[in-house]
Amino acid sequence: MQARTPFRLDPRCGLHQPRTLADLGRALGTRLAPLGEEAYGRALLAIDEAGRVYSLDHAGEWFLGRSVDAAVGTLVLGLRQERLRTAD
């Protein structure tokens, strides 16, 4: 369990970070689009073509869930986020 995280679902939050989304999308083998923000702008929420949701912050990239509903549950309930490993 982690602390609950305030978030906002608004794709406009990530419009200024297309390169960041493109770079992570290449590493994951998918395309990403902005979905919103977490912790009052300290993290960017993104969604891929399959509907999986990620969070990107200064500490790394995190997998939140296989759907928007699962990701919202992770944030609201304060569940542990899985850190992405894009390179070994």
Beta strands, then each sheet from edge to edge (+ up, - down):
strand 1: 7-9
strand 2: 32-38
strand 3: 43-48
strand 4: 53-57
strand 5: 60-65
strand 6: 82-83
sheet 1: 1+ 2- 3+ 4- 5+ 6-
end
